[in-house]
Amino acid sequence: LGVSALPALTTAWAARSKRAVRTNLESVLRITSLIALPSGLGIMVLSQGILDLLYPTKPIGAAIAAPNLAILGLAVIFAGLAIPMTNMLQAIGKQKLPMRNIIVGAILKIIVNFVLVGIPSINVHGASVGTVVCYAYIFVMNFYYLCKHTRMIPNLIKVFLKPLTAAVLCAATAWVVNSLTGRIASSQLTTIVAIAAACIVYLLMLGLLKVLTKEDILMLPSGQKIVKVLEKLHWIG
């Protein structure tokens, strides 16, 4: 997404078209949010089931690794949101800033790892926390510099709040279905059913909240065809 935004954003920036810059920024951030938020939250609530599904012959190892995967689910969100911002900063000629943020984030990760891993009650979980801290820092600083140098703040409700609302309901659905079906089915089947139910709820919420815009869809492959279908369903905001 970040790479795909480079030509359009660079052109808009060079033409000093604030409207085009804002449209590109918000579209990329919104689509990224729509992918990163449910992915991260889903991993957090289904960490045990996901590992059981991937490693059915290693239940003990899956049980040990599950807490770490749950923590890393949060890192997925920050990493997913931060990386396209790196490309967007490059598009406006600020390519040194994201590199600096990555270096500082890496240093923070090393410090957090050193401090937390040495605590017996935390141990290996400290490495996962360090990863979260690293990407959280990169996300915050990339977003700060993006707003500072473009001199505009994206619509936070459309870009983050609406996708977050849909993602939270998606994750809640996964947790509820996983809890209920886990009593009568295997962990692997339970996880598949929970993911399927969560996806259905998520798609419905995207339609009800009208999160997507026409510009967002047109950025996707076969976007023109998808737009026509969604317009008929009145799912485009």
C-alpha positions as CSV (number, residue, x, y, z in Angstrom):
1,L,0.0,0.0,0.0
2,G,2.8,2.4,0.9
3,V,4.6,1.7,-2.4
4,S,1.4,2.0,-4.4
5,A,0.9,5.4,-2.8
6,L,4.3,6.8,-3.8
7,P,3.6,8.0,-7.4
8,A,0.3,9.5,-6.6
9,L,1.4,11.2,-3.4
10,T,4.7,12.4,-4.9
11,T,2.7,13.9,-7.9
12,A,0.2,15.6,-5.5
13,W,3.0,16.9,-3.3
14,A,5.0,18.3,-6.2
15,A,1.8,20.0,-7.6
16,R,1.1,21.5,-4.1
17,S,-2.4,20.1,-4.2
18,K,-3.4,19.9,-0.6
19,R,-6.7,18.1,-1.4
20,A,-4.9,15.4,-3.4
21,V,-2.3,15.0,-0.7
22,R,-5.0,14.6,2.0
23,T,-7.0,12.2,-0.2
24,N,-4.0,9.9,-0.7
25,L,-2.9,10.1,2.9
26,E,-6.3,9.2,4.3
27,S,-6.9,6.4,1.7
28,V,-3.7,4.6,2.5
29,L,-4.0,5.0,6.2
30,R,-7.6,3.9,6.2
31,I,-7.0,0.8,4.1
32,T,-4.0,-0.1,6.2
33,S,-6.1,0.3,9.4
34,L,-8.8,-1.9,7.8
35,I,-6.1,-4.7,7.4
36,A,-3.8,-4.2,10.5
37,L,-6.5,-3.6,13.2
38,P,-8.6,-6.8,12.7
39,S,-5.4,-8.8,12.0
40,G,-3.7,-7.7,15.2
41,L,-6.7,-8.0,17.5
42,G,-7.7,-11.3,15.9
43,I,-4.2,-12.7,16.7
44,M,-4.5,-11.5,20.2
45,V,-7.8,-13.2,21.0
46,L,-7.1,-16.4,19.0
47,S,-3.4,-16.9,19.7
48,Q,-3.8,-20.3,21.2
49,G,-6.1,-21.6,18.5
50,I,-3.9,-20.2,15.7
51,L,-0.9,-22.1,17.0
52,D,-2.9,-25.3,17.5
53,L,-4.1,-25.0,13.9
54,L,-0.5,-24.4,12.6
55,Y,1.2,-27.0,14.8
56,P,-1.3,-29.7,15.7
57,T,1.4,-32.2,16.6
58,K,3.1,-29.8,19.1
59,P,0.4,-28.8,21.7
60,I,2.9,-28.1,24.5
61,G,5.0,-25.8,22.3
62,A,1.9,-24.1,21.1
63,A,0.7,-23.5,24.7
64,I,4.1,-22.0,25.7
65,A,4.2,-19.7,22.6
66,A,0.6,-18.5,22.7
67,P,1.1,-15.7,25.3
68,N,4.0,-14.3,23.1
69,L,1.9,-14.5,20.0
70,A,-0.9,-12.6,21.8
71,I,1.5,-9.8,22.7
72,L,2.9,-9.7,19.2
73,G,-0.7,-9.2,17.9
74,L,-0.4,-5.7,19.2
75,A,2.9,-5.3,17.4
76,V,1.2,-6.3,14.1
77,I,-1.1,-3.3,14.5
78,F,1.7,-0.8,15.0
79,A,4.0,-2.3,12.4
80,G,1.2,-2.5,9.8
81,L,0.3,1.2,10.3
82,A,3.9,2.4,10.5
83,I,5.4,0.9,7.4
84,P,3.2,2.6,4.8
85,M,4.0,5.9,6.6
86,T,7.6,5.3,5.9
87,N,6.8,5.2,2.2
88,M,4.7,8.3,2.4
89,L,7.4,10.3,4.2
90,Q,9.7,9.2,1.4
91,A,7.2,10.5,-1.1
92,I,7.3,14.0,0.4
93,G,11.1,14.1,0.4
94,K,11.6,13.2,4.1
95,Q,13.3,9.8,3.6
96,K,15.8,10.3,6.5
97,L,13.1,10.6,9.2
98,P,11.7,7.1,9.0
99,M,15.2,5.6,9.0
100,R,16.0,7.6,12.2
101,N,12.8,6.4,13.8
102,I,13.6,2.8,12.9
103,I,17.1,3.1,14.5
104,V,15.7,4.6,17.7
105,G,12.9,2.0,17.8
106,A,15.6,-0.8,17.5
107,I,17.6,0.7,20.3
108,L,14.4,0.9,22.5
109,K,13.7,-2.8,21.7
110,I,17.3,-3.8,22.8
111,I,16.9,-1.8,26.1
112,V,13.4,-3.3,26.8
113,N,14.7,-6.8,26.0
114,F,17.7,-6.4,28.3
115,V,15.6,-5.1,31.2
116,L,12.5,-7.4,30.9
117,V,14.0,-10.7,29.8
118,G,16.3,-10.7,32.9
119,I,13.2,-10.6,35.2
120,P,12.3,-14.3,35.9
121,S,8.6,-13.7,36.1
122,I,8.6,-12.1,32.6
123,N,11.5,-13.8,30.9
124,V,11.0,-14.5,27.2
125,H,7.8,-12.5,27.1
126,G,10.0,-9.4,27.5
127,A,11.2,-9.9,23.9
128,S,7.7,-9.6,22.6
129,V,7.0,-6.5,24.7
130,G,10.2,-5.0,23.2
131,T,8.9,-5.6,19.7
132,V,5.7,-3.8,20.6
133,V,7.6,-0.9,22.1
134,C,9.8,-0.7,19.0
135,Y,6.9,-0.5,16.5
136,A,4.7,1.7,18.7
137,Y,7.5,4.3,18.7
138,I,8.0,4.1,15.0
139,F,4.3,4.4,14.4
140,V,3.9,7.4,16.7
141,M,6.9,9.3,15.3
142,N,6.1,8.5,11.7
143,F,2.6,9.8,12.2
144,Y,3.9,12.9,14.0
145,Y,6.3,13.8,11.2
146,L,3.8,13.0,8.5
147,C,1.3,15.5,10.1
148,K,4.1,18.0,10.8
149,H,5.5,18.2,7.3
150,T,2.3,17.9,5.4
151,R,0.7,20.4,7.8
152,M,-2.5,18.4,7.9
153,I,-4.0,16.0,10.3
154,P,-6.0,13.1,8.7
155,N,-9.7,12.7,9.7
156,L,-9.1,10.4,12.8
157,I,-12.6,9.2,12.9
158,K,-12.7,8.0,9.3
159,V,-9.1,6.8,9.3
160,F,-8.8,5.1,12.7
161,L,-11.9,5.2,14.8
162,K,-14.4,3.6,12.4
163,P,-12.0,0.8,11.4
164,L,-11.2,0.2,15.1
165,T,-14.9,-0.1,16.0
166,A,-15.4,-2.7,13.3
167,A,-12.2,-4.5,14.3
168,V,-13.1,-4.6,18.0
169,L,-16.5,-6.1,17.1
170,C,-14.7,-8.6,14.8
171,A,-12.3,-9.7,17.6
172,A,-15.2,-9.9,20.1
173,T,-17.1,-12.2,17.7
174,A,-14.0,-14.4,17.3
175,W,-13.6,-14.6,21.1
176,V,-17.3,-15.4,21.8
177,V,-17.5,-18.0,19.0
178,N,-14.2,-19.5,20.1
179,S,-15.4,-19.7,23.7
180,L,-18.7,-21.3,22.8
181,T,-17.7,-23.8,20.2
182,G,-14.5,-24.7,22.1
183,R,-16.7,-26.8,24.4
184,I,-18.0,-29.1,21.7
185,A,-15.3,-29.1,18.9
186,S,-11.6,-29.4,18.5
187,S,-9.3,-26.4,18.8
188,Q,-8.5,-26.4,15.1
189,L,-12.2,-26.5,14.0
190,T,-13.1,-24.0,16.6
191,T,-10.5,-21.6,15.3
192,I,-11.6,-21.9,11.7
193,V,-15.3,-21.3,12.7
194,A,-14.3,-18.3,14.9
195,I,-12.3,-16.7,12.1
196,A,-15.1,-17.2,9.6
197,A,-17.7,-15.7,11.9
198,A,-15.4,-12.8,12.7
199,C,-14.9,-12.1,9.0
200,I,-18.6,-12.0,8.3
201,V,-19.3,-9.6,11.2
202,Y,-16.3,-7.4,10.1
203,L,-17.6,-7.1,6.5
204,L,-21.1,-6.3,7.7
205,M,-19.7,-3.6,10.1
206,L,-17.7,-2.1,7.2
207,G,-20.9,-1.8,5.3
208,L,-23.0,-0.4,8.1
209,L,-20.4,2.1,9.2
210,K,-19.6,3.0,5.5
211,V,-15.9,3.0,6.3
212,L,-14.7,2.7,2.7
213,T,-14.8,5.6,0.2
214,K,-14.8,5.4,-3.6
215,E,-11.2,6.5,-3.7
216,D,-10.1,3.7,-1.4
217,I,-11.7,1.0,-3.6
218,L,-10.2,2.5,-6.8
219,M,-6.8,1.9,-5.4
220,L,-7.4,-1.8,-5.3
221,P,-7.1,-4.3,-8.3
222,S,-10.4,-4.3,-10.3
223,G,-11.5,-1.4,-8.1
224,Q,-13.9,0.0,-10.7
225,K,-15.9,-3.2,-10.7
226,I,-16.0,-3.4,-6.9
227,V,-17.1,0.2,-6.7
228,K,-20.2,-0.5,-8.9
229,V,-21.2,-3.4,-6.6
230,L,-20.7,-1.5,-3.4
231,E,-22.6,1.5,-4.7
232,K,-25.6,-0.6,-5.4
233,L,-25.4,-1.9,-1.8
234,H,-24.9,1.6,-0.5
235,W,-21.8,0.4,1.4
236,I,-19.5,3.3,0.2
237,G,-19.3,6.3,2.5
